[in-house]
Amino acid sequence: MTSITQFSLPAAGQDNADLVGLLAAFQMQSAANRLQKEFLRLTGKNDEATGSVLAALEGVDPKSHFFRPEVGCLLKIFSLRDITLEMLMDIRAQLVITASLIGVLSDIDIGFSTASQLLLQGKLLAPGRYHLSVTASRITVSGDGLDTPFVVDKLAESGVFTGTLGESDAVIAVADKVISLGDLNPDFWAFWADSVNEPSHSPLAAGQLEAALSLLGQHIPHYQRWVTNVLHKVIPVRRPAQDTLASASIRYRFGAVEIACPASPFETLEMLIHECSHQYFNLALCLEPLVSDNAPAVYSPLKSKERPLFLLLTGYHAFGNVMLAYSSLKAAGFEASLADRDKKAIYYMRELSSGLEANRAYLTELGLSLYLPLREALLRIPEAVAMELVPDHG
């Protein structure tokens, strides 16, 4: 059984960046092992390129920038049916690109073909024939569908690759982490998501994100680290209405979140904490189930219908962390700025808490390790009464 209390909530002085990187590398290694197994099954021999990536991952020191969409999309191999050699070749191309982006492969000069879209630094390569060149400081892709080479340079100060087509994406540097604005790419992620939000091209997005991260850093720095340790890309999406926010994560779109734009710094930090909590939750979900197989469906106030118990835990985990952040910000003098958002979160938490408490017996050890530390922290804040949280007895 598995327990990851560090993914329940952040703690002052605690940094889970290494654990995030370790688990991301483990997921990539698992996908590469499955890929190699399928190559052996279909061709009777191991694939050399896949073997090179596996060997490189063995000796690597994982960092939190490993937690990125290019790693997550490799996990598609676990969901494919009727696997063909063409599918394996496409996943191998994505694997080599991903290994190059996280810095475990360099000195590459190869040609490859793909029958499906590939993801590189949040941009899409259409099906076609390409040439990949990788040095210690630059990744270059040329070929079909590209009028000019696709270039990704490494930022010297961070060791992270960024920039495309010879130009840099909008980049926000927070401590030792680099976060960039990304594209929605709805077709690429349709394998895991039924629908996505509408993209926003507002020039305000970068400033909005910087203001929210600065607010977190000044007043609740442990939540700034909670966010930045799993945040690689922010995808600005259109705000549905003045009184409505829109944000989203996709289970295997590691490190990328959709955030409504425009939004105030307080609304933005709420969305960041909420969606980054989902990132921790989704990473934990890769390890083991969070609820038992016989867990019942439970009414969810977020969707006004019965939903699987693990989805209630998802909402509780996200809104619970938002409530802890709100409580700290209110104590720092921002109570008036948070009044409306606070009321909505308290309502959701009240409803989610009752459903989870009534079905706590169905949570696995991993599920409990996400639920109980957060619940205990929530019981210690003034808003516990309004959320109708009841301490355990006996």
C-alpha positions as YAML, in Angstrom:
chain: A
units: angstrom
residues:
- id: 1
  name: MET
  ca: [0.00, 0.00, 0.00]
- id: 2
  name: THR
  ca: [1.07, 3.60, -0.62]
- id: 3
  name: SER
  ca: [0.83, 6.79, 1.43]
- id: 4
  name: ILE
  ca: [1.79, 10.26, 0.14]
- id: 5
  name: THR
  ca: [0.86, 12.79, 2.81]
- id: 6
  name: GLN
  ca: [3.07, 15.41, 1.12]
- id: 7
  name: PHE
  ca: [0.49, 15.60, -1.67]
- id: 8
  name: SER
  ca: [-2.36, 16.33, 0.74]
- id: 9
  name: LEU
  ca: [-1.39, 19.95, 1.46]
- id: 10
  name: PRO
  ca: [1.77, 22.06, 1.60]
- id: 11
  name: ALA
  ca: [3.62, 22.71, 4.83]
- id: 12
  name: ALA
  ca: [5.92, 25.59, 5.69]
- id: 13
  name: GLY
  ca: [9.52, 24.57, 5.07]
- id: 14
  name: GLN
  ca: [8.52, 21.47, 3.09]
- id: 15
  name: ASP
  ca: [9.45, 21.17, -0.58]
- id: 16
  name: ASN
  ca: [8.04, 18.25, -2.56]
- id: 17
  name: ALA
  ca: [9.75, 19.16, -5.86]
- id: 18
  name: ASP
  ca: [12.06, 16.13, -5.72]
- id: 19
  name: LEU
  ca: [9.14, 13.77, -5.11]
- id: 20
  name: VAL
  ca: [7.21, 15.28, -8.02]
- id: 21
  name: GLY
  ca: [10.23, 14.81, -10.28]
- id: 22
  name: LEU
  ca: [10.83, 11.27, -9.04]
- id: 23
  name: LEU
  ca: [7.23, 10.18, -9.67]
- id: 24
  name: ALA
  ca: [7.16, 11.87, -13.10]
- id: 25
  name: ALA
  ca: [10.35, 10.04, -14.06]
- id: 26
  name: PHE
  ca: [8.84, 6.81, -12.77]
- id: 27
  name: GLN
  ca: [5.77, 7.29, -14.97]
- id: 28
  name: MET
  ca: [7.98, 7.99, -17.99]
- id: 29
  name: GLN
  ca: [10.06, 4.91, -17.22]
- id: 30
  name: SER
  ca: [6.90, 2.79, -16.89]
- id: 31
  name: ALA
  ca: [5.66, 4.00, -20.29]
- id: 32
  name: ALA
  ca: [9.05, 3.31, -21.90]
- id: 33
  name: ASN
  ca: [9.15, -0.19, -20.38]
- id: 34
  name: ARG
  ca: [5.68, -0.92, -21.76]
- id: 35
  name: LEU
  ca: [6.77, 0.44, -25.14]
- id: 36
  name: GLN
  ca: [9.81, -1.85, -25.14]
- id: 37
  name: LYS
  ca: [7.64, -4.81, -24.17]
- id: 38
  name: GLU
  ca: [5.31, -4.11, -27.11]
- id: 39
  name: PHE
  ca: [8.26, -3.77, -29.53]
- id: 40
  name: LEU
  ca: [9.52, -7.14, -28.36]
- id: 41
  name: ARG
  ca: [6.08, -8.68, -28.80]
- id: 42
  name: LEU
  ca: [5.57, -7.34, -32.33]
- id: 43
  name: THR
  ca: [9.12, -7.52, -33.72]
- id: 44
  name: GLY
  ca: [10.82, -10.16, -31.61]
- id: 45
  name: LYS
  ca: [13.54, -7.75, -30.46]
- id: 46
  name: ASN
  ca: [14.08, -4.71, -28.27]
- id: 47
  name: ASP
  ca: [14.04, -1.23, -29.80]
- id: 48
  name: GLU
  ca: [17.39, 0.55, -29.66]
- id: 49
  name: ALA
  ca: [16.07, 4.10, -29.20]
- id: 50
  name: THR
  ca: [13.68, 3.04, -26.43]
- id: 51
  name: GLY
  ca: [16.53, 1.18, -24.77]
- id: 52
  name: SER
  ca: [18.69, 4.31, -24.88]
- id: 53
  name: VAL
  ca: [16.00, 6.33, -23.12]
- id: 54
  name: LEU
  ca: [15.55, 3.64, -20.45]
- id: 55
  name: ALA
  ca: [19.31, 3.54, -19.85]
- id: 56
  name: ALA
  ca: [19.47, 7.34, -19.57]
- id: 57
  name: LEU
  ca: [16.58, 7.41, -17.09]
- id: 58
  name: GLU
  ca: [18.34, 4.89, -14.83]
- id: 59
  name: GLY
  ca: [21.10, 7.31, -13.93]
- id: 60
  name: VAL
  ca: [19.16, 10.58, -13.94]
- id: 61
  name: ASP
  ca: [18.49, 12.87, -10.99]
- id: 62
  name: PRO
  ca: [14.79, 13.71, -11.50]
- id: 63
  name: LYS
  ca: [13.72, 17.35, -11.24]
- id: 64
  name: SER
  ca: [10.27, 18.89, -11.02]
- id: 65
  name: HIS
  ca: [10.51, 20.09, -14.65]
- id: 66
  name: PHE
  ca: [10.14, 16.40, -15.60]
- id: 67
  name: PHE
  ca: [6.48, 16.87, -14.70]
- id: 68
  name: ARG
  ca: [5.31, 18.21, -18.06]
- id: 69
  name: PRO
  ca: [2.67, 17.40, -20.70]
- id: 70
  name: GLU
  ca: [5.15, 15.59, -22.96]
- id: 71
  name: VAL
  ca: [5.76, 13.05, -20.18]
- id: 72
  name: GLY
  ca: [2.08, 12.61, -19.40]
- id: 73
  name: CYS
  ca: [1.02, 11.98, -23.00]
- id: 74
  name: LEU
  ca: [3.36, 8.95, -23.14]
- id: 75
  name: LEU
  ca: [0.99, 7.18, -20.74]
- id: 76
  name: LYS
  ca: [-1.43, 6.81, -23.64]
- id: 77
  name: ILE
  ca: [0.31, 3.50, -24.31]
- id: 78
  name: PHE
  ca: [-1.46, 1.99, -21.29]
- id: 79
  name: SER
  ca: [-4.88, 2.76, -22.80]
- id: 80
  name: LEU
  ca: [-4.34, 1.72, -26.42]
- id: 81
  name: ARG
  ca: [-6.04, -1.36, -27.84]
- id: 82
  name: ASP
  ca: [-5.03, -3.42, -30.89]
- id: 83
  name: ILE
  ca: [-1.55, -1.89, -30.84]
- id: 84
  name: THR
  ca: [0.24, -1.77, -34.19]
- id: 85
  name: LEU
  ca: [3.89, -1.19, -35.06]
- id: 86
  name: GLU
  ca: [2.94, 2.21, -36.49]
- id: 87
  name: MET
  ca: [1.50, 3.21, -33.09]
- id: 88
  name: LEU
  ca: [4.71, 2.13, -31.39]
- id: 89
  name: MET
  ca: [6.85, 4.13, -33.80]
- id: 90
  name: ASP
  ca: [4.80, 7.26, -33.05]
- id: 91
  name: ILE
  ca: [5.11, 6.77, -29.29]
- id: 92
  name: ARG
  ca: [8.83, 6.13, -29.68]
- id: 93
  name: ALA
  ca: [9.22, 9.45, -31.52]
- id: 94
  name: GLN
  ca: [7.36, 11.20, -28.69]
- id: 95
  name: LEU
  ca: [9.53, 9.39, -26.14]
- id: 96
  name: VAL
  ca: [12.78, 10.58, -27.78]
- id: 97
  name: ILE
  ca: [11.47, 14.15, -28.05]
- id: 98
  name: THR
  ca: [10.40, 14.09, -24.40]
- id: 99
  name: ALA
  ca: [13.73, 12.66, -23.23]
- id: 100
  name: SER
  ca: [15.47, 15.46, -25.11]
- id: 101
  name: LEU
  ca: [13.25, 18.12, -23.52]
- id: 102
  name: ILE
  ca: [13.92, 16.97, -19.96]
- id: 103
  name: GLY
  ca: [17.63, 16.83, -20.69]
- id: 104
  name: VAL
  ca: [18.35, 13.09, -20.39]
- id: 105
  name: LEU
  ca: [19.27, 12.70, -24.08]
- id: 106
  name: SER
  ca: [21.51, 14.90, -26.23]
- id: 107
  name: ASP
  ca: [23.83, 14.59, -29.23]
- id: 108
  name: ILE
  ca: [21.01, 13.21, -31.38]
- id: 109
  name: ASP
  ca: [20.77, 13.56, -35.14]
- id: 110
  name: ILE
  ca: [18.04, 11.33, -36.55]
- id: 111
  name: GLY
  ca: [15.15, 11.24, -39.00]
- id: 112
  name: PHE
  ca: [11.72, 9.92, -38.10]
- id: 113
  name: SER
  ca: [8.17, 9.66, -39.43]
- id: 114
  name: THR
  ca: [4.95, 9.99, -37.49]
- id: 115
  name: ALA
  ca: [1.39, 9.14, -38.43]
- id: 116
  name: SER
  ca: [-0.04, 11.07, -35.49]
- id: 117
  name: GLN
  ca: [0.51, 14.46, -33.85]
- id: 118
  name: LEU
  ca: [3.49, 14.86, -31.54]
- id: 119
  name: LEU
  ca: [3.94, 17.36, -28.72]
- id: 120
  name: LEU
  ca: [7.07, 19.50, -28.39]
- id: 121
  name: GLN
  ca: [7.28, 22.32, -25.86]
- id: 122
  name: GLY
  ca: [3.48, 22.59, -25.91]
- id: 123
  name: LYS
  ca: [3.38, 22.93, -29.72]
- id: 124
  name: LEU
  ca: [2.16, 20.31, -32.17]
- id: 125
  name: LEU
  ca: [4.03, 18.53, -34.94]
- id: 126
  name: ALA
  ca: [1.60, 17.32, -37.61]
- id: 127
  name: PRO
  ca: [1.90, 13.83, -39.09]
- id: 128
  name: GLY
  ca: [4.83, 13.71, -41.51]
- id: 129
  name: ARG
  ca: [8.54, 13.17, -41.94]
- id: 130
  name: TYR
  ca: [10.97, 15.08, -39.68]
- id: 131
  name: HIS
  ca: [14.61, 15.48, -38.75]
- id: 132
  name: LEU
  ca: [15.55, 15.87, -35.07]
- id: 133
  name: SER
  ca: [18.83, 17.40, -33.95]
- id: 134
  name: VAL
  ca: [19.62, 17.69, -30.23]
- id: 135
  name: THR
  ca: [22.63, 19.31, -28.59]
- id: 136
  name: ALA
  ca: [23.19, 20.17, -24.95]
- id: 137
  name: SER
  ca: [21.62, 23.61, -25.48]
- id: 138
  name: ARG
  ca: [19.27, 23.35, -28.47]
- id: 139
  name: ILE
  ca: [16.60, 21.11, -29.98]
- id: 140
  name: THR
  ca: [15.87, 21.61, -33.68]
- id: 141
  name: VAL
  ca: [13.14, 19.91, -35.70]
- id: 142
  name: SER
  ca: [12.76, 20.41, -39.45]
- id: 143
  name: GLY
  ca: [10.57, 18.71, -42.03]
- id: 144
  name: ASP
  ca: [6.99, 18.40, -43.27]
- id: 145
  name: GLY
  ca: [4.59, 21.12, -42.29]
- id: 146
  name: LEU
  ca: [7.29, 23.47, -41.00]
- id: 147
  name: ASP
  ca: [8.19, 26.47, -43.14]
- id: 148
  name: THR
  ca: [11.07, 27.18, -40.78]
- id: 149
  name: PRO
  ca: [12.79, 24.82, -38.31]
- id: 150
  name: PHE
  ca: [11.17, 24.35, -34.93]
- id: 151
  name: VAL
  ca: [13.79, 25.49, -32.41]
- id: 152
  name: VAL
  ca: [13.78, 25.07, -28.63]
- id: 153
  name: ASP
  ca: [16.65, 26.61, -26.67]
- id: 154
  name: LYS
  ca: [17.77, 25.89, -23.12]
- id: 155
  name: LEU
  ca: [17.64, 28.74, -20.62]
- id: 156
  name: ALA
  ca: [21.13, 28.84, -19.17]
- id: 157
  name: GLU
  ca: [20.03, 29.98, -15.73]
- id: 158
  name: SER
  ca: [17.44, 27.24, -15.28]
- id: 159
  name: GLY
  ca: [18.56, 24.36, -17.47]
- id: 160
  name: VAL
  ca: [15.02, 24.20, -18.86]
- id: 161
  name: PHE
  ca: [14.25, 24.19, -22.57]
- id: 162
  name: THR
  ca: [11.90, 26.94, -23.73]
- id: 163
  name: GLY
  ca: [11.01, 28.93, -26.84]
- id: 164
  name: THR
  ca: [9.75, 27.85, -30.25]
- id: 165
  name: LEU
  ca: [10.43, 28.76, -33.86]
- id: 166
  name: GLY
  ca: [13.36, 30.90, -32.78]
- id: 167
  name: GLU
  ca: [11.17, 33.01, -30.49]
- id: 168
  name: SER
  ca: [10.45, 32.67, -26.79]
- id: 169
  name: ASP
  ca: [6.99, 32.02, -25.41]
- id: 170
  name: ALA
  ca: [5.85, 34.40, -22.69]
- id: 171
  name: VAL
  ca: [7.93, 33.21, -19.72]
- id: 172
  name: ILE
  ca: [7.47, 33.90, -16.01]
- id: 173
  name: ALA
  ca: [10.37, 33.08, -13.69]
- id: 174
  name: VAL
  ca: [9.48, 32.26, -10.08]
- id: 175
  name: ALA
  ca: [12.43, 31.40, -7.85]
- id: 176
  name: ASP
  ca: [14.11, 28.47, -9.64]
- id: 177
  name: LYS
  ca: [11.10, 27.60, -11.82]
- id: 178
  name: VAL
  ca: [10.22, 28.81, -15.31]
- id: 179
  name: ILE
  ca: [6.53, 28.86, -16.30]
- id: 180
  name: SER
  ca: [5.34, 29.70, -19.79]
- id: 181
  name: LEU
  ca: [2.02, 30.40, -21.45]
- id: 182
  name: GLY
  ca: [0.84, 27.55, -23.65]
- id: 183
  name: ASP
  ca: [-1.68, 26.51, -26.29]
- id: 184
  name: LEU
  ca: [-4.88, 24.56, -25.73]
- id: 185
  name: ASN
  ca: [-4.30, 21.90, -28.41]
- id: 186
  name: PRO
  ca: [-7.80, 20.39, -27.95]
- id: 187
  name: ASP
  ca: [-7.48, 17.74, -30.66]
- id: 188
  name: PHE
  ca: [-4.31, 16.32, -29.16]
- id: 189
  name: TRP
  ca: [-5.88, 15.89, -25.70]
- id: 190
  name: ALA
  ca: [-9.28, 14.69, -26.93]
- id: 191
  name: PHE
  ca: [-8.17, 11.12, -26.14]
- id: 192
  name: TRP
  ca: [-8.63, 11.96, -22.44]
- id: 193
  name: ALA
  ca: [-10.96, 14.97, -22.38]
- id: 194
  name: ASP
  ca: [-14.52, 15.17, -23.69]
- id: 195
  name: SER
  ca: [-14.43, 18.96, -23.94]
- id: 196
  name: VAL
  ca: [-12.14, 21.90, -23.28]
- id: 197
  name: ASN
  ca: [-12.62, 25.60, -22.65]
- id: 198
  name: GLU
  ca: [-12.42, 28.29, -25.29]
- id: 199
  name: PRO
  ca: [-8.90, 29.73, -25.75]
- id: 200
  name: SER
  ca: [-8.12, 33.29, -24.73]
- id: 201
  name: HIS
  ca: [-5.54, 35.43, -26.51]
- id: 202
  name: SER
  ca: [-5.69, 38.27, -24.02]
- id: 203
  name: PRO
  ca: [-2.42, 40.21, -23.62]
- id: 204
  name: LEU
  ca: [-3.25, 40.44, -19.90]
- id: 205
  name: ALA
  ca: [-2.55, 36.75, -19.20]
- id: 206
  name: ALA
  ca: [1.15, 37.01, -18.28]
- id: 207
  name: GLY
  ca: [0.63, 40.01, -15.98]
- id: 208
  name: GLN
  ca: [-2.34, 38.31, -14.34]
- id: 209
  name: LEU
  ca: [-0.27, 35.22, -13.61]
- id: 210
  name: GLU
  ca: [2.71, 37.21, -12.30]
- id: 211
  name: ALA
  ca: [0.48, 39.21, -9.93]
- id: 212
  name: ALA
  ca: [-1.10, 36.07, -8.48]
- id: 213
  name: LEU
  ca: [2.23, 34.28, -8.01]
- id: 214
  name: SER
  ca: [3.70, 37.39, -6.40]
- id: 215
  name: LEU
  ca: [0.76, 37.58, -3.98]
- id: 216
  name: LEU
  ca: [1.30, 33.95, -3.03]
- id: 217
  name: GLY
  ca: [5.04, 34.47, -2.57]
- id: 218
  name: GLN
  ca: [4.56, 37.49, -0.30]
- id: 219
  name: HIS
  ca: [1.85, 36.10, 1.97]
- id: 220
  name: ILE
  ca: [1.72, 32.29, 1.73]
- id: 221
  name: PRO
  ca: [5.05, 31.17, 0.22]
- id: 222
  name: HIS
  ca: [4.39, 27.49, 0.94]
- id: 223
  name: TYR
  ca: [1.44, 27.71, -1.44]
- id: 224
  name: GLN
  ca: [3.59, 29.43, -4.05]
- id: 225
  name: ARG
  ca: [5.90, 26.38, -3.93]
- id: 226
  name: TRP
  ca: [2.87, 24.06, -3.96]
- id: 227
  name: VAL
  ca: [1.86, 25.68, -7.24]
- id: 228
  name: THR
  ca: [5.25, 26.12, -8.94]
- id: 229
  name: ASN
  ca: [6.49, 22.60, -8.16]
- id: 230
  name: VAL
  ca: [3.86, 21.15, -10.51]
- id: 231
  name: LEU
  ca: [3.28, 24.08, -12.88]
- id: 232
  name: HIS
  ca: [4.99, 24.01, -16.26]
- id: 233
  name: LYS
  ca: [2.51, 25.77, -18.52]
- id: 234
  name: VAL
  ca: [-0.53, 28.00, -18.04]
- id: 235
  name: ILE
  ca: [-3.09, 27.90, -20.83]
- id: 236
  name: PRO
  ca: [-5.23, 31.08, -20.87]
- id: 237
  name: VAL
  ca: [-8.91, 30.36, -21.60]
- id: 238
  name: ARG
  ca: [-11.88, 32.61, -22.12]
- id: 239
  name: ARG
  ca: [-13.83, 33.64, -19.04]
- id: 240
  name: PRO
  ca: [-17.48, 32.50, -19.52]
- id: 241
  name: ALA
  ca: [-19.03, 35.47, -17.66]
- id: 242
  name: GLN
  ca: [-18.09, 38.26, -15.30]
- id: 243
  name: ASP
  ca: [-19.25, 36.28, -12.26]
- id: 244
  name: THR
  ca: [-17.97, 32.90, -13.49]
- id: 245
  name: LEU
  ca: [-14.48, 31.43, -13.64]
- id: 246
  name: ALA
  ca: [-13.24, 28.64, -15.88]
- id: 247
  name: SER
  ca: [-10.21, 26.48, -15.17]
- id: 248
  name: ALA
  ca: [-9.30, 22.88, -15.94]
- id: 249
  name: SER
  ca: [-6.76, 20.09, -15.76]
- id: 250
  name: ILE
  ca: [-6.58, 16.89, -17.79]
- id: 251
  name: ARG
  ca: [-5.43, 13.76, -15.98]
- id: 252
  name: TYR
  ca: [-2.31, 13.08, -18.07]
- id: 253
  name: ARG
  ca: [-1.61, 16.64, -19.21]
- id: 254
  name: PHE
  ca: [1.07, 16.87, -16.55]
- id: 255
  name: GLY
  ca: [2.05, 20.35, -15.42]
- id: 256
  name: ALA
  ca: [-0.34, 22.30, -17.66]
- id: 257
  name: VAL
  ca: [-3.52, 23.99, -16.41]
- id: 258
  name: GLU
  ca: [-6.21, 26.11, -18.03]
- id: 259
  name: ILE
  ca: [-6.82, 29.44, -16.28]
- id: 260
  name: ALA
  ca: [-9.56, 31.97, -17.10]
- id: 261
  name: CYS
  ca: [-8.45, 35.34, -18.42]
- id: 262
  name: PRO
  ca: [-9.05, 38.08, -17.50]
- id: 263
  name: ALA
  ca: [-9.27, 37.55, -13.73]
- id: 264
  name: SER
  ca: [-8.17, 39.35, -10.59]
- id: 265
  name: PRO
  ca: [-5.02, 38.25, -8.72]
- id: 266
  name: PHE
  ca: [-7.17, 36.62, -6.01]
- id: 267
  name: GLU
  ca: [-9.31, 34.78, -8.55]
- id: 268
  name: THR
  ca: [-6.15, 33.68, -10.36]
- id: 269
  name: LEU
  ca: [-4.42, 32.36, -7.26]
- id: 270
  name: GLU
  ca: [-7.61, 30.44, -6.42]
- id: 271
  name: MET
  ca: [-7.60, 28.80, -9.86]
- id: 272
  name: LEU
  ca: [-3.87, 28.05, -9.62]
- id: 273
  name: ILE
  ca: [-4.16, 26.40, -6.20]
- id: 274
  name: HIS
  ca: [-7.27, 24.48, -7.28]
- id: 275
  name: GLU
  ca: [-5.80, 23.18, -10.53]
- id: 276
  name: CYS
  ca: [-2.34, 22.49, -9.14]
- id: 277
  name: SER
  ca: [-3.97, 20.48, -6.36]
- id: 278
  name: HIS
  ca: [-5.50, 18.41, -9.18]
- id: 279
  name: GLN
  ca: [-1.99, 17.92, -10.56]
- id: 280
  name: TYR
  ca: [-0.85, 16.34, -7.28]
- id: 281
  name: PHE
  ca: [-4.04, 14.30, -7.13]
- id: 282
  name: ASN
  ca: [-3.60, 13.02, -10.68]
- id: 283
  name: LEU
  ca: [0.03, 12.09, -10.04]
- id: 284
  name: ALA
  ca: [-1.01, 10.12, -6.95]
- id: 285
  name: LEU
  ca: [-3.75, 8.46, -8.99]
- id: 286
  name: CYS
  ca: [-1.08, 7.04, -11.31]
- id: 287
  name: LEU
  ca: [0.23, 4.92, -8.44]
- id: 288
  name: GLU
  ca: [-2.81, 3.16, -6.97]
- id: 289
  name: PRO
  ca: [-6.60, 3.58, -6.67]
- id: 290
  name: LEU
  ca: [-7.75, 6.15, -4.12]
- id: 291
  name: VAL
  ca: [-11.04, 4.41, -3.38]
- id: 292
  name: SER
  ca: [-12.02, 0.74, -3.17]
- id: 293
  name: ASP
  ca: [-13.65, -1.05, -6.09]
- id: 294
  name: ASN
  ca: [-17.02, -1.20, -4.34]
- id: 295
  name: ALA
  ca: [-17.14, 2.51, -3.46]
- id: 296
  name: PRO
  ca: [-20.62, 3.97, -4.09]
- id: 297
  name: ALA
  ca: [-21.53, 6.97, -6.21]
- id: 298
  name: VAL
  ca: [-22.16, 10.04, -4.05]
- id: 299
  name: TYR
  ca: [-24.06, 13.28, -4.75]
- id: 300
  name: SER
  ca: [-21.75, 16.09, -5.84]
- id: 301
  name: PRO
  ca: [-22.81, 19.72, -5.32]
- id: 302
  name: LEU
  ca: [-20.34, 20.80, -8.02]
- id: 303
  name: LYS
  ca: [-22.20, 18.85, -10.72]
- id: 304
  name: SER
  ca: [-25.64, 18.52, -9.06]
- id: 305
  name: LYS
  ca: [-25.67, 14.75, -9.60]
- id: 306
  name: GLU
  ca: [-24.20, 11.53, -8.24]
- id: 307
  name: ARG
  ca: [-20.56, 10.96, -9.13]
- id: 308
  name: PRO
  ca: [-17.86, 8.39, -8.29]
- id: 309
  name: LEU
  ca: [-16.46, 8.83, -4.78]
- id: 310
  name: PHE
  ca: [-12.93, 9.53, -6.01]
- id: 311
  name: LEU
  ca: [-14.25, 12.61, -7.86]
- id: 312
  name: LEU
  ca: [-15.66, 13.96, -4.58]
- id: 313
  name: LEU
  ca: [-12.22, 13.43, -3.07]
- id: 314
  name: THR
  ca: [-10.76, 15.33, -6.04]
- id: 315
  name: GLY
  ca: [-13.01, 18.32, -5.35]
- id: 316
  name: TYR
  ca: [-12.44, 18.19, -1.60]
- id: 317
  name: HIS
  ca: [-8.67, 18.13, -2.10]
- id: 318
  name: ALA
  ca: [-8.74, 21.15, -4.42]
- id: 319
  name: PHE
  ca: [-11.28, 23.30, -2.56]
- id: 320
  name: GLY
  ca: [-9.78, 22.32, 0.81]
- id: 321
  name: ASN
  ca: [-6.41, 23.70, -0.22]
- id: 322
  name: VAL
  ca: [-8.11, 26.84, -1.54]
- id: 323
  name: MET
  ca: [-9.82, 27.26, 1.85]
- id: 324
  name: LEU
  ca: [-6.52, 26.96, 3.73]
- id: 325
  name: ALA
  ca: [-4.98, 29.59, 1.46]
- id: 326
  name: TYR
  ca: [-8.02, 31.86, 1.88]
- id: 327
  name: SER
  ca: [-7.83, 31.57, 5.64]
- id: 328
  name: SER
  ca: [-4.18, 32.64, 5.64]
- id: 329
  name: LEU
  ca: [-4.89, 35.55, 3.28]
- id: 330
  name: LYS
  ca: [-7.81, 36.73, 5.39]
- id: 331
  name: ALA
  ca: [-5.57, 36.71, 8.45]
- id: 332
  name: ALA
  ca: [-3.13, 38.85, 6.43]
- id: 333
  name: GLY
  ca: [-5.83, 41.51, 5.92]
- id: 334
  name: PHE
  ca: [-7.49, 40.49, 2.64]
- id: 335
  name: GLU
  ca: [-10.87, 39.44, 4.04]
- id: 336
  name: ALA
  ca: [-12.86, 41.99, 2.00]
- id: 337
  name: SER
  ca: [-11.15, 40.94, -1.24]
- id: 338
  name: LEU
  ca: [-12.11, 37.31, -0.65]
- id: 339
  name: ALA
  ca: [-15.66, 37.62, 0.64]
- id: 340
  name: ASP
  ca: [-17.55, 36.36, -2.42]
- id: 341
  name: ARG
  ca: [-15.04, 33.63, -3.34]
- id: 342
  name: ASP
  ca: [-14.92, 32.53, 0.28]
- id: 343
  name: LYS
  ca: [-18.68, 31.93, 0.46]
- id: 344
  name: LYS
  ca: [-18.70, 29.72, -2.64]
- id: 345
  name: ALA
  ca: [-15.78, 27.62, -1.44]
- id: 346
  name: ILE
  ca: [-17.35, 27.16, 2.02]
- id: 347
  name: TYR
  ca: [-20.60, 25.94, 0.42]
- id: 348
  name: TYR
  ca: [-18.79, 23.42, -1.77]
- id: 349
  name: MET
  ca: [-16.65, 22.19, 1.12]
- id: 350
  name: ARG
  ca: [-19.67, 21.74, 3.36]
- id: 351
  name: GLU
  ca: [-21.38, 19.52, 0.80]
- id: 352
  name: LEU
  ca: [-18.25, 17.61, -0.21]
- id: 353
  name: SER
  ca: [-17.25, 16.97, 3.42]
- id: 354
  name: SER
  ca: [-20.52, 15.32, 4.34]
- id: 355
  name: GLY
  ca: [-20.36, 12.95, 1.37]
- id: 356
  name: LEU
  ca: [-16.77, 11.96, 2.08]
- id: 357
  name: GLU
  ca: [-17.22, 11.50, 5.81]
- id: 358
  name: ALA
  ca: [-20.21, 9.23, 5.25]
- id: 359
  name: ASN
  ca: [-18.08, 7.08, 2.94]
- id: 360
  name: ARG
  ca: [-14.63, 7.34, 4.51]
- id: 361
  name: ALA
  ca: [-14.46, 3.56, 4.88]
- id: 362
  name: TYR
  ca: [-14.20, 3.24, 1.09]
- id: 363
  name: LEU
  ca: [-10.99, 5.29, 0.85]
- id: 364
  name: THR
  ca: [-7.79, 3.31, 0.35]
- id: 365
  name: GLU
  ca: [-4.63, 3.99, 2.34]
- id: 366
  name: LEU
  ca: [-3.48, 6.29, -0.48]
- id: 367
  name: GLY
  ca: [-6.85, 8.05, -0.51]
- id: 368
  name: LEU
  ca: [-6.75, 8.52, 3.24]
- id: 369
  name: SER
  ca: [-3.23, 9.95, 3.04]
- id: 370
  name: LEU
  ca: [-4.61, 12.73, 0.82]
- id: 371
  name: TYR
  ca: [-7.80, 13.22, 2.81]
- id: 372
  name: LEU
  ca: [-6.94, 13.05, 6.53]
- id: 373
  name: PRO
  ca: [-4.01, 15.51, 6.81]
- id: 374
  name: LEU
  ca: [-6.02, 18.06, 4.84]
- id: 375
  name: ARG
  ca: [-9.11, 17.48, 6.97]
- id: 376
  name: GLU
  ca: [-7.08, 17.92, 10.17]
- id: 377
  name: ALA
  ca: [-5.64, 21.21, 8.89]
- id: 378
  name: LEU
  ca: [-9.09, 22.47, 7.90]
- id: 379
  name: LEU
  ca: [-10.44, 21.69, 11.38]
- id: 380
  name: ARG
  ca: [-7.89, 24.16, 12.81]
- id: 381
  name: ILE
  ca: [-9.00, 27.22, 10.82]
- id: 382
  name: PRO
  ca: [-11.85, 29.58, 11.82]
- id: 383
  name: GLU
  ca: [-13.89, 28.60, 8.75]
- id: 384
  name: ALA
  ca: [-14.26, 25.02, 10.05]
- id: 385
  name: VAL
  ca: [-17.53, 25.94, 11.77]
- id: 386
  name: ALA
  ca: [-19.03, 27.41, 8.59]
- id: 387
  name: MET
  ca: [-17.93, 24.31, 6.66]
- id: 388
  name: GLU
  ca: [-19.65, 22.19, 9.36]
- id: 389
  name: LEU
  ca: [-16.56, 20.05, 9.86]
- id: 390
  name: VAL
  ca: [-16.87, 17.78, 12.88]
- id: 391
  name: PRO
  ca: [-13.74, 16.56, 14.71]
- id: 392
  name: ASP
  ca: [-13.20, 12.84, 15.14]
- id: 393
  name: HIS
  ca: [-13.87, 11.46, 18.63]
- id: 394
  name: GLY
  ca: [-12.50, 8.46, 20.44]
...
